[in-house]
Amino acid sequence: MRSLFLGFGRGLAGLCPGPSVAILPFGGWNGLLFLIAMLAGMVAAPVLRVRIDRLAAG
C-alpha cells in the first residue's frame, strides 16, 4: 500500500524525494511545495498508522 501512495505522489508531482531537495536552490516554488508536502506526509504517516491499527484491533 505504501508503494502505491509513493508512486501516486511521484506521478502527480513529477518529482521523487532526492531531486525535490536538489531543485530547491534553483528557486522553483514547485519544489518547495513538494518538499513541504512530503515532510508533512512523513510526520502524519506514523500517527495515522497508530490510529488505523487501533481501529482494526478494536
C-alpha positions in Angstrom: 0.0 0.0 0.0 2.9 2.4 0.8 4.4 1.9 -2.6 1.0 2.7 -4.2 0.9 6.1 -2.5 4.6 6.8 -3.2 4.1 6.1 -6.9 0.9 8.1 -7.0 2.7 11.1 -5.3 5.6 10.9 -7.7 3.3 10.7 -10.7 1.3 13.8 -9.6 4.3 15.9 -8.7 6.8 14.6 -11.2 9.5 14.5 -8.5 10.9 12.0 -6.2 12.4 12.8 -2.8 16.1 13.2 -3.9 15.5 15.6 -6.9 13.0 17.6 -4.9 15.8 18.5 -2.5 18.2 19.1 -5.3 15.8 21.5 -7.1 15.4 23.9 -4.1 18.5 26.1 -4.9 17.1 26.8 -8.3 14.2 28.9 -7.0 11.2 26.9 -8.0 8.2 27.1 -5.8 7.0 23.8 -7.0 10.0 22.1 -5.5 9.4 23.8 -2.2 5.8 23.0 -2.1 6.5 19.3 -2.9 9.2 19.2 -0.1 6.7 20.7 2.4 4.0 18.2 1.4 6.5 15.3 1.6 7.6 16.3 5.1 4.0 16.7 6.2 3.3 13.2 5.0 6.3 11.8 6.8 5.1 13.4 10.0 1.5 12.3 9.6 2.1 8.7 8.4 3.1 7.3 11.8 0.3 9.0 13.6 -2.3 7.7 11.1 -0.8 4.2 11.2 -1.3 4.0 15.0 -4.9 5.2 14.7 -5.6 2.7 11.9 -4.1 -0.1 13.9 -6.2 0.8 17.0 -9.4 0.8 14.9 -8.5 -2.5 13.3 -7.8 -4.1 16.7 -10.8 -2.8 18.3 
